Amino acid sequence: MSSCPNCGAKLSCGCQKRTLPNGKQGCSSCATKAQKVATETKKTVPTVNTNTWGPNRYLNLKKFTK
């Protein structure tokens, strides 16, 4: 029997090993925890003005024009 390198849980079979989002090996319970943490940290707010019509529609082009 092998054990998980992250949490030390006993693995009865090799099919319980997973590749974590950070590239390391772990068990299925570590993989679900790491996936939850990875999805929570990826939430971002767009910083670009998405209003394509209106008085501010050309503000995004200022960085491309001189």
N, C-alpha and C positions, 0 to 999 in steps of 0.2 A: 504494500500500500504506500502510496506517495502522499505528500502533504502540500497544501497550498503555500507558495512562497510569501504571500502577503499576510494571510491571517492564520496560517498554520492548521487549517481544517484538514481532516483526513479525507482523501479522495480514494474511493473504492475502485474507480475505473478511469482510464485516460480520457474518456469522453467528457468528463467533468471539467477538464482544463479549458480555459478560454483565453483569448488574447484581449487584453484591456485596451481602452482608447489611448493610453499613453505608450502602448507597445509592449508592455510587460506581460508575463503570464500570471494567471490567477484562476480561482475557482468561479463557479457560476454566481455565487452570492457576491463575490468581490466585483464581478463584471457588472451586475445590475446596479450596485452602489456607484461604481465608477461611471457608468453610463448616465445615471441620474445627475451626478456632479458635473459631468461634461455638458449636458444639455442645459443645466441651470446657468453655467458660466458663459454660454454662447448667446444669451439674450442681449441684444443691443438695440439701441434706438437709432433710427436713421438720422444722420446729421444733414442730409441734403434736402433742400426745399423741393417737395414733390408737387407743388402747385404749378402746373404747366400753363395755366391761363390766368391772367390777372396782372396787376401792376408789378408784381415781383418776378415775372417769368424769366427775365434775363439775368437775374442775380447769379445764377449758377455759371453763367458764361464768362463772368469777369475774370476768373482765374485762367481762362483760355485765350483771352484777348489782351492786347497790350494797349 
